[in-house]
Amino acid sequence: MMNKKVVGLGEIACSNNEEDTIITYALSSCVAVTAYCPINKVAGMIHIVLPKPNSEKDERHRPGYYATTGARSEATSAARWR
């Protein structure tokens, strides 16, 4: 059975399940970054909204929201699935 993981604004999703589909909607001016590791068979997506946070507080509470912190957070999330 296919599982759908919907990635909202500033969210990150990863999966190592071949049955999962990772999807996002309404990108508009946002950017979705996807990654796949064929060795570990882990896929991930992040829905980036802004280039960088205005403060360290924003960065800590919403790392997936920003390009400067989101890619690092996605890599960390994907590493947990190995």
HUJO-V692209 format. One record per residue. N is the residue number from 1. PHI is phi in whole degrees, 0 to 359 (* if undefined). PSI is psi as a letter, one per 40 degrees, with the letter a starting at -180 (NA if undefined). Layout:
N:PHI:PSI / N:PHI:PSI
This chain:
1:*:h / 2:283:h / 3:253:h / 4:256:h / 5:253:h / 6:265:h / 7:260:h / 8:274:a / 9:305:h / 10:72:e / 11:262:i / 12:232:h / 13:226:i / 14:224:i / 15:202:i / 16:244:e / 17:260:h / 18:299:d / 19:279:e / 20:278:i / 21:239:h / 22:257:h / 23:218:i / 24:224:i / 25:235:i / 26:53:f / 27:293:d / 28:50:b / 29:269:e / 30:280:i / 31:230:h / 32:256:h / 33:246:h / 34:243:i / 35:215:i / 36:217:h / 37:252:h / 38:291:d / 39:288:d / 40:268:e / 41:54:f / 42:241:h / 43:244:i / 44:211:i / 45:215:i / 46:230:h / 47:254:g / 48:275:h / 49:257:d / 50:231:i / 51:293:d / 52:206:i / 53:283:i / 54:277:d / 55:211:i / 56:295:d / 57:298:d / 58:301:d / 59:298:d / 60:289:d / 61:274:d / 62:220:g / 63:298:d / 64:286:e / 65:286:d / 66:242:i / 67:296:d / 68:292:d / 69:246:e / 70:293:d / 71:297:d / 72:296:d / 73:293:d / 74:295:d / 75:297:d / 76:296:d / 77:296:d / 78:295:d / 79:297:d / 80:292:d / 81:273:e / 82:290:NA
